[in-house]
Amino acid sequence: MATPILEVRHLSRFFGGLAANSDVSFAMDPGMILGLIGPNGAGKTTLFNCITGFQPPSRGEVLFDGHRVNGLTPDKVCKLGMARTWQKVRPLAKLTVLDNVMVGALARTNSLRTAAEIAMQQLRHVKLDRKAARLAGGLPIGERKKLEVARVLATQPKLLLLDEVMGGLNPAESEELIQLILETKRRGVTQMVIEHDMKAIMRISDRIVVLNSGEKLAEGAPAEIVANPQVVAAYLGESVA
C-alpha cells in the first residue's frame, strides 16, 4: 500500500450556522487522479479552499505528503508542493503569456533566466509555446484555461487541484484539456479534479468522491459511482433513481 500523498480527516467548514463541509474524509495515493463531483452548492470549492490554505477548516485536519497543513498560508502550502487553479481564470492581462507562467515559476527560483526556462517547458506542455510573446489578455477562453494550468504547473507541484478547468469550453477544447490532464498524470503529477462534465470525469478519474450538501455521499471507482442510486438521486432526483 502506498503512503497517501493527501489525507483529509473529518474536515468540516462552517460559515456561521451553515456547514459548507461536514465530516469529510478521504485519501489519495501518489500518481492518481481523483474526481470530486457533486451538485452545485455541494461544497467542492470550499473543500479545495480548505485543503490549499485559502480557508482554515473549522474542524478536522489535512495532511499533505506527511505534513499537517492546517493553518498554513497558501504560499507555504504551494512551497510544500500543492497548487490549484480557479473556476474563473484571471490571467495577468497586460503581461505576456510567458511572463504569466514565470510568475508561477518564481515560487521555486529567484533566477529570472531559470524561471523563463521552466515557464517555456510548461508552455510547450500545454501547447502555448508559440504564443509566449502574446499578451495574455488577448487569449480566447480555451487557451486561458491552458495558461492557468501552465502557471500552476510552473510551481512544480506534486499535487495539482483543478477547479472546473473544462467549464465553458466547447467539445474540442474540452478534449484538449482531457488529454492535457492525462499527459500530466503520465508525468507523475497527482491530480484532484472538480468537474461537472460526467463523461470527462469518468474518463480521467481513477477514483471519485461525491459530495452532497457538504457531506461525502459516496466514494469509489467510476463504474461504482455511476451505478450508485444515491448519486443518481443527488443529481437527477429521487424519482429518477
Beta strands, then each sheet from edge to edge (+ up, - down):
strand 1: 6-15
strand 2: 18-28
strand 3: 33-37
strand 4: 59-64
strand 5: 67-68
strand 6: 82-84
strand 7: 159-163
strand 8: 190-194
strand 9: 207-212
strand 10: 215-220
sheet 1: 2+ 1- 4+ 5-
sheet 2: 6+ 7+ 8+ 3+ 9+ 10-
end
